[in-house]
């Protein structure tokens, strides 16, 4: 699983409107962080945003799938859902989804 470095740079540039985001290689992809909180994941040039009970329906209403991987004979789904394709070409939309994902990460960190 590899990511195009130009795609990562583009996402980080666009998501600066959420805050001073950074990426770190992990899970064979990249985690996207703001102040130590991971709120997005990029695997195989696909962006996934953090979801929880408060914003999961937004992803489901768009027909978006969670990131999942195979471990042994089981599929493991994480609480990161694919970003809508339209958000990748619309900074305002991307930032709105990013803010929602950051809020989900903040809620999880306060548990």
C-alpha positions as CSV (number, residue, x, y, z in Angstrom):
1,X,0.0,0.0,0.0
2,X,1.7,3.2,-1.2
3,X,0.6,6.7,-1.4
4,X,1.5,9.3,-4.0
5,X,3.5,11.9,-2.1
6,X,2.0,14.7,-4.3
7,X,-1.5,13.6,-3.2
8,X,-0.4,13.7,0.5
9,X,1.1,17.2,0.0
10,X,-2.1,18.3,-1.7
11,X,-4.3,17.1,1.1
12,X,-2.1,18.6,3.8
13,X,-2.2,21.9,2.0
14,X,-6.0,21.9,1.7
15,X,-6.5,20.7,5.3
16,X,-4.4,23.6,6.7
17,X,-7.7,25.4,7.0
18,X,-8.7,22.9,9.7
19,X,-5.4,23.7,11.5
20,X,-1.7,23.0,11.3
21,X,-2.0,19.4,10.2
22,X,0.9,17.0,9.7
23,X,1.2,13.5,8.3
24,X,3.1,10.5,9.5
25,X,3.7,7.2,7.8
26,X,1.7,4.4,9.5
27,X,-0.4,1.4,8.7
28,X,1.3,1.2,5.3
29,X,-0.2,4.6,4.6
30,X,-0.3,8.0,6.3
31,X,-2.1,9.3,9.3
32,X,-3.1,12.9,9.3
33,X,-2.8,14.6,12.7
34,X,-3.7,17.9,14.3
35,X,-2.1,18.6,17.7
36,X,-1.4,14.9,18.2
37,X,-4.9,13.7,17.3
38,X,-5.2,11.5,14.2
39,X,-8.4,12.4,12.4
40,X,-7.7,11.1,8.9
41,X,-6.0,8.2,7.2
42,X,-4.7,7.9,3.6
43,X,-4.3,4.4,2.2
44,X,-3.6,3.7,-1.4
45,X,-4.3,7.4,-2.3
46,X,-7.8,7.1,-0.7
47,X,-8.7,9.6,2.1
48,X,-10.6,8.3,5.1
49,X,-12.0,10.5,7.9
50,X,-12.6,9.6,11.5
51,X,-16.2,8.8,12.3
52,X,-18.2,8.1,15.5
53,X,-21.8,8.0,16.5
54,X,-22.2,11.7,16.0
55,X,-21.0,11.9,12.3
56,X,-21.1,8.3,11.0
57,X,-24.5,8.8,9.4
58,X,-23.1,11.6,7.3
59,X,-20.8,9.0,5.7
60,X,-23.5,6.3,5.4
61,X,-25.9,8.8,3.8
62,X,-23.4,9.3,1.1
63,X,-22.9,5.6,0.6
64,X,-19.3,5.7,1.8
65,X,-17.5,2.7,3.2
66,X,-15.2,2.3,6.3
67,X,-11.6,1.5,5.8
68,X,-11.2,-2.2,6.4
69,X,-8.4,-4.8,6.1
70,X,-8.1,-8.5,6.4
71,X,-6.5,-10.1,9.4
72,X,-6.3,-13.9,9.0
73,X,-9.8,-14.9,8.1
74,X,-11.6,-11.8,9.4
75,X,-12.3,-8.4,8.0
76,X,-11.5,-5.6,10.4
77,X,-13.3,-2.3,9.9
78,X,-11.8,0.9,11.5
79,X,-13.8,4.0,12.5
80,X,-12.5,5.8,9.4
81,X,-14.8,6.3,6.4
82,X,-13.9,7.2,2.9
83,X,-14.2,10.9,2.1
84,X,-16.6,11.8,-0.7
85,X,-14.9,12.2,-4.1
86,X,-16.4,15.7,-4.5
87,X,-14.6,16.9,-1.4
88,X,-11.2,16.2,-3.0
89,X,-11.9,18.9,-5.6
90,X,-13.7,21.4,-3.2
91,X,-11.6,22.9,-0.4
92,X,-14.7,24.1,1.5
93,X,-16.3,20.7,1.4
94,X,-13.0,19.0,2.3
95,X,-12.5,21.3,5.3
96,X,-16.1,20.7,6.5
97,X,-15.6,16.9,6.4
98,X,-12.2,17.4,8.1
99,X,-13.7,19.5,10.9
100,X,-16.3,16.8,11.5
101,X,-13.6,14.2,11.6
102,X,-11.5,16.3,14.0
103,X,-14.5,16.7,16.3
104,X,-15.0,12.9,16.3
105,X,-11.3,12.4,17.2
106,X,-11.7,15.0,20.0
107,X,-14.8,13.3,21.4
108,X,-12.9,10.0,21.4
109,X,-9.9,11.5,23.2
110,X,-12.2,12.8,26.0
111,X,-13.6,9.4,26.9
